[in-house]
Structure formats: structure tokens, C-alpha cells
Amino acid sequence: MTLRSALDDYKRTRNETALFPGERRTLAGHFSGTDDRLVHVGRDGSLRDFSYPLSGLYGIDRSRFGVSRDDETVWFDDCDPVAQSYADDTALVETTYDLEGVELERSDLTTGSRHVTHVVAPEGSVDALEVFLAFAPGGRDDRIGQLVFEDDGVVEVYHRDEHDFLASASGFETVVGQLPERLPDVLGAEPVDFPASDETDQYEDGRLGGYVYARVPLENGTATVVTDLRERPDRDAVVEDLVDATERFDDRETVRSIADDQFVPGDGESVVDDLRVLGLLSADVGSRIAGPDFDPHYEYSGGYGYTWFRDDAEISRFLLESDAELDLALESWHDRSAAFYERTQREDGSWPHRVWPDDGSLAPGWANDRIRGEGVDYQADQTGSVLSYLAAYAAADESRVESVEPVVECGLASLDDTLGADGLPIACQNAWENMAGRFTHTAATFLHAYAEIAAAPFASEIREHAAAQARIVYDSLDQLWVDDRGVYALRAHEGDLDDRLDSSTLALVDAHRAYAEVATLDDRRRERLHGHLETTLDGLSRETDAVRGLIRFEGDDWRVGEQGREKVWTVSTAWGANAAAVFGTLTGDEAFYDRSRALLDELLPDGSLCLESGYLPEQVFDDGTPDSATPLGWPHALRLATVAHLEAVGELDLERLEAGIEA
């Protein structure tokens, strides 16, 4: 997102009450792209690349699509689409528009580095497809050049390394460069609408910038445009390749057949939706972005288009567990994740705050004290989460032990080094990255990791050491118990216990499930877990006329806007659903299955927290307005794992849960 487009959005949304001006939201529309290019197809017909973290290429920054007929232009953003959805279990986005009585069918598919837009209208009803694209090669909107190959129907927009291409199967009636907003426009109070006139004041204006306007004629009622992102390409070869590609894609059935190759495994609507989302957010090397980066200028957040090892490893483990229950054939996903964690482990055995998903290099962050030396700005739970996955990955197939064991052994040393003398993790940052202290959630991840390692088929000295450490953490958790409230504290800080309810403490349930595989849970601990889970689920519940779920923690004031109180978070709600299901199985208390299903209801299609696209946004206002990263990978993995768990124990009510998997 360039600064020009951020300011454009700011001007258009600065008076909205449930929007944060200057962001590039993905709350409406669908994504396409199961390789390293990720393109958002808005309900308003716009395209926008979210590809940079996955491929290092920026692509489309802004766009606008419409049609011309009888010398008038009808823009899709002035029309409400009749419908937009995925084609079956693929990543092909199909949109239907009613353009004043004329129905137009549009197909959008991202395959490899290319995005294809194919439109079909009743023959003779539409003269041309109108396309405005603002490319930002290299993430820039200045010092850009254009080349137009009119005979081939190809436009190239380039900076230095990145070259972005637009091609049309039927050529161009018109293709011109557009002047981007000049300084007076940028500083002006009102936004500038594009495309502007196809005339430029100076001969060079149309060739110096990334804005392109084109009229694409319809032939036999169809038109196809293709965009392609390349790094230091062989220009002649790419142009020739694009000419061939546009001819091949200029047929709806061909586009559908290519989309079928991106078929998502799994039975049931929510399962397919979850796997599709996690595929969209994944890089080829096995890493994932947390979510599409809607705030790359860090105006309201620290950005989302990075790999956090906490989120990523939790997703990996939930996928591993779900695969075992639902037979999803995700072995290659598991292998790539393990290889990525091996490549990105630091010499001291830990994993850094966050990295670029395409190459694993260190990304901008604020919790890197482990790299520069001592300090509390380190998130120890991330290392714990990775080790839990790697141990479970090795336990699922003993042939993996040889490659995984050295990574786990090194990581085990890092956990030991960040475990205090009292048996709790040292002071560090929390899972929500907004405070420091000694957190129950961090302790839960340590307990989980030690227990998983103790249960895995590693060398006996590794297992025995991990089991002993698990026992120490298990016993030390009593220090975080708040007797007056009957819960485990959010954290210990400066000698006091912070007794606020926090959804991240729900990780205790899964950690104790893992511990129960290598040791015995005493009755007092079972009682405390029961009370903590009940009190946390009750205390964090929020129900309005529009939404039902769990808030993140008591006193959470992030991105609340004019609402003035905590928002519902999908990851917290999914965590609650999963913890309740696991606790029901762990203790035999079937009442918790009901609690799990009730929370899961809100996350499934037609639930109050699930969008029409099947996506789970990070947060939701009390009036039902979604907000922040959309879709967010972590709650999708939790939803999948909860469905898988309930199915495995025979507690998934298929009649009640419309999006449940097939029995």
C-alpha cells in the first residue's frame, strides 16, 4: 500500500465510526491465490495485491473495473453485486453483476504469478471492459516507467527489479498512462477519482508512473485481462508468454479447469473454508502470514503480513491433529512447516519475534531482546509453540525423528534458559504483545512443549529431561492461582498477580491434555482447571443483538473506537470452543461439549462471527461490523481443530451445525 493510496482511503473514510482511515481493508470480497501471489477480489470489482510478504513482489495497489456501453461507463463499484462466491471447493472467485438489467458474469483466478479476470456478458449488450490499475513495482508509486506493446496487447510497468504486466486477449481500444496524484492533490482535502482523462498535458506523462487505464473490447460477449508479476524478467519472453496465456484463458471453461487443479481437500463447508484460507496465507516454503496486511504503514498496528512463530506453529499443530482425524492428506504441508522451523531456528535454540515468510529473514519487530541480549521484550511462548509442533510431528511418524531431534534438543536448551528458578518462565512479552510480565499463557506453552517432547520418540535423555521440566512447570503453576477469584492469573507482575480474565489462559487445557500423556493430573488441578475454564468462558462472554463470542481479555482497549469497550475476537472465541471440547474429553464432563458447540456455532457459516466469504475476521464490533485482519489464520485453524475433535469423539451435532463435516 503506497502512501498515496493510504491518504486516498483516509480522505474517503475519515468520518466513518467503525473504520480506521488509511487502511486497505479486506472485510468484503474474496481472495484468490494458492501459490505466492495473493490477490483480493473486492465485491466492488477491485483487485489488490497482498503478495509482497509471500513473494517479495507488490503488484496492484489500487484498481477499478467497469464496462462501457452506448458511450457511457458503468463502474462496478457503483453497483451491488448479485452474488460473489468461490466456485465449488476451489480458489476461483465468481461474481455476478446486474448492470441496469444486463447480467455480467466475472471469474477471477490467481495461478502462479498471474491473475486472470474473465468477463461474460450477453453478446452486444456491452461494448468494452474498462480497467484502471495502479501498479506499485518495488512498493513505489514514483520513479516508475511504462512500456506499451500495442500490437501484442501488453503493458509493462517497471521500477528496477519488479516488472508488472497487463495483457488483454482482445487487445486494447485505448491504453494510456495516468498521472498519479500530484502534491496539491495529495495535500488537498478531497480524494481524486481515477481513471482521469485519457489526455495528458506533456508527452512523457503517460510513460512515467504506475497508473494505467485501458478499454478492452469484448469479442463474442467476452473479455479477458491478465496481470503478471515478475522479477528482472526476459521482457520478450514474458510478452510472448502473456500473449499465449491470454488466448488460453479467454474461455470460462478453461479458467474453471485450471481452478480445479487448486481443489481444496476435505468434506464440509467450514473444513474447506479453513483449508482454503490457510492455503491462501501460505508461502511455498511452508510459512504463513498471520493475515493480509491491511495496515502496512503501522498507523494502527505493527502490521500483519509476517510470520509469527506462535501463530504459525499453533496452526501447524492444529493442522497435524486435524489431518489425523479427518484424513486430509496434508503431509507436504507438515513437512514444509518443519523444514521452515529448522531453517529459522537461532543458534541459541529460540525463534525470533517474526520473519518474512518468503525467505525466513528477520522482519521488523519489537520483541527481539533475545537477539540483542537480555531484556523482557522477547516472546518465549513462540519457541514453546514451535517445539510442541515439532515433537508432535515427530511422534506422528518416527521416520522424522532423525531430522527433528537436533532442532528440538537445541530448542529445549532455550526453554530451559528462559525458565526461572521458581519453575515459571522469566518475565517477557505476552501472546497479545501488549504487556510484559510472567504470564500463565507462557507457562502453559512451556508445559505443553515439555510434555510433547517427553511423549515423543526421542532419545531417552531428552525425554526424561523434558518430563522432569514438565513436572516443575506443572507444580509451579500454583503460584499463579488466584484463590479469591478461582482462576489462574493473567500474569505475575512486580510482585502482584494480575487477576484479570484472559482468553490466552485457555491454553492451559490443551497443555494439561499433553501433560496427562506423560504424568498424572491430580484432583486439585482438575478442579482448578474446571473452575478456571468455567469462570473464564462466563466472564469473557459478550452477547449483543448482532454478535456473540468471547472478548480477548478484561480491560482490552485496542481498536475499540467509539464503542468504548472490549470487542469480540474470533481467536478468543475459537480458543474457548476448542478448550471446552478438549476439557470435555480430558475429564469426561460432557457439559463442556455443549459449551464448545455453542461457541463453535458463532464461528461457522451463518454464525455471527463468520463473514459471507467464510472468513473469520480478527475482531468484531458489538454491532456486528468486522474489523482488522481478514481472514486471520489462527482462528481458522482453531475452528478446524475443534470440528475435527468433536467429530472424533462423536460430539459433532451434524443437524445442528449446518457447516459440520459429513459423517
C-alpha positions, 0 to 999 in steps of 0.5 A, a space after each residue: 500500500 503506497 502512501 498515496 493510496 493510504 491518504 486516498 482511503 483516509 480522505 474517503 473514510 475519515 468520518 466513518 465510526 467503525 473504520 480506521 482511515 488509511 487502511 486497505 481493508 479486506 472485510 468484503 470480497 474474496 481472495 484468490 491465490 494458492 501459490 505466492 501471489 495473493 490477490 483480493 477480489 473486492 465485491 466492488 470489482 477491485 483487485 489488490 495485491 497482498 503478495 509482497 510478504 509471500 513473494 517479495 513482489 507488490 503488484 496492484 495497489 489500487 484498481 477499478 473495473 467497469 464496462 462501457 456501453 452506448 458511450 457511457 461507463 458503468 463502474 462496478 463499484 457503483 453497483 451491488 453485486 448479485 452474488 460473489 462466491 468461490 466456485 465449488 471447493 476451489 480458489 476461483 472467485 465468481 461474481 455476478 453483476 446486474 448492470 441496469 438489467 444486463 447480467 455480467 458474469 466475472 471469474 477471477 483466478 490467481 495461478 502462479 504469478 498471474 491473475 486472470 479476470 474473465 468477463 461474460 456478458 450477453 453478446 452486444 449488450 456491452 461494448 468494452 471492459 474498462 480497467 484502471 490499475 495502479 501498479 506499485 513495482 518495488 512498493 513505489 508509486 514514483 520513479 516508475 516507467 511504462 512500456 506499451 506493446 500495442 500490437 501484442 496487447 501488453 503493458 509493462 510497468 517497471 521500477 528496477 527489479 519488479 516488472 508488472 504486466 497487463 495483457 488483454 486477449 482482445 487487445 486494447 481500444 485505448 491504453 494510456 498512462 495516468 498521472 498519479 496524484 500530484 502534491 496539491 492533490 495529495 495535500 488537498 482535502 478531497 480524494 481524486 477519482 481515477 481513471 482521469 482523462 485519457 489526455 495528458 498535458 506533456 508527452 512523457 506523462 503517460 510513460 512515467 508512473 504506475 497508473 494505467 487505464 485501458 478499454 478492452 473490447 469484448 469479442 463474442 460477449 467476452 473479455 479477458 485481462 491478465 496481470 503478471 508479476 515478475 522479477 528482472 524478467 526476459 521482457 520478450 519472453 514474458 510478452 510472448 508468454 502473456 500473449 499465449 496465456 491470454 488466448 488460453 484463458 479467454 474461455 470460462 471453461 478453461 479458467 474453471 479447469 485450471 481452478 480445479 487443479 487448486 481443489 481444496 481437500 476435505 468434506 464440509 463447508 467450514 473444513 474447506 473454508 479453513 483449508 482454503 484460507 490457510 492455503 491462501 496465507 501460505 508461502 511455498 516454503 511452508 510459512 504463513 502470514 498471520 493475515 493480509 496486511 491491511 495496515 502496512 504503514 503501522 498507523 494502527 498496528 505493527 502490521 500483519 503480513 509476517 510470520 509469527 512463530 506462535 501463530 504459525 506453529 499453533 496452526 501447524 499443530 492444529 493442522 497435524 491433529 486435524 489431518 489425523 482425524 479427518 484424513 486430509 492428506 496434508 503431509 507436504 504441508 507438515 513437512 514444509 512447516 518443519 523444514 521452515 522451523 529448522 531453517 529459522 531456528 537461532 543458534 541459541 535454540 529460540 525463534 525470533 519475534 517474526 520473519 518474512 515468510 518468503 525467505 525466513 529473514 528477520 522482519 521488523 519487530 519489537 520483541 527481539 531482546 533475545 537477539 540483542 541480549 537480555 531484556 523482557 521484550 522477547 516472546 518465549 511462548 513462540 519457541 514453546 509453540 514451535 517445539 510442541 509442533 515439532 515433537 508432535 510431528 515427530 511422534 506422528 511418524 518416527 521416520 522424522 525423528 532423525 531430522 527433528 531431534 537436533 532442532 528440538 534438543 537445541 530448542 529445549 536448551 532455550 526453554 530451559 534458559 528462559 525458565 526461572 528458578 521458581 519453575 515459571 518462565 522469566 518475565 517477557 512479552 505476552 501472546 497479545 504483545 501488549 504487556 510484559 510480565 510472567 504470564 500463565 499463557 507462557 507457562 502453559 506453552 512451556 508445559 505443553 512443549 515439555 510434555 510433547 517432547 517427553 511423549 515423543 520418540 526421542 532419545 531417552 535423555 531428552 525425554 526424561 529431561 523434558 518430563 522432569 521440566 514438565 513436572 516443575 512447570 506443572 507444580 509451579 503453576 500454583 503460584 499463579 492461582 488466584 484463590 479469591 477469584 478461582 482462576 489462574 492469573 493473567 500474569 505475575 507482575 512486580 510482585 502482584 498477580 494480575 487477576 484479570 480474565 484472559 482468553 490466552 489462559 485457555 491454553 492451559 487445557 490443551 497443555 494439561 491434555 499433553 501433560 496427562 500423556 506423560 504424568 498424572 493430573 491430580 484432583 486439585 488441578 482438575 478442579 482448578 482447571 474446571 473452575 478456571 475454564 468455567 469462570 473464564 468462558 462466563 466472564 469473557 462472554 459478550 452477547 449483543 443483538 448482532 454478535 456473540 463470542 468471547 472478548 480477548 481479555 478484561 480491560 482490552 482497549 485496542 481498536 475499540 473506537 467509539 464503542 468504548 469497550 472490549 470487542 469480540 475476537 474470533 481467536 478468543 472465541 475459537 480458543 474457548 470452543 476448542 478448550 471446552 471440547 478438549 476439557 470435555 474429553 480430558 475429564 469426561 464432563 460432557 457439559 463442556 461439549 455443549 459449551 464448545 458447540 455453542 461457541 463453535 456455532 458463532 464461528 461457522 457459516 451463518 454464525 455471527 462471527 463468520 463473514 459471507 466469504 467464510 472468513 473469520 475476521 480478527 475482531 468484531 464490533 458489538 454491532 456486528 461490523 468486522 474489523 482488522 485482519 481478514 481472514 486471520 489464520 489462527 482462528 481458522 485453524 482453531 475452528 478446524 481443530 475443534 470440528 475435527 475433535 468433536 467429530 472424533 469423539 462423536 460430539 459433532 451435532 451434524 443437524 445442528 451445525 449446518 457447516 459440520 463435516 459429513 459423517 
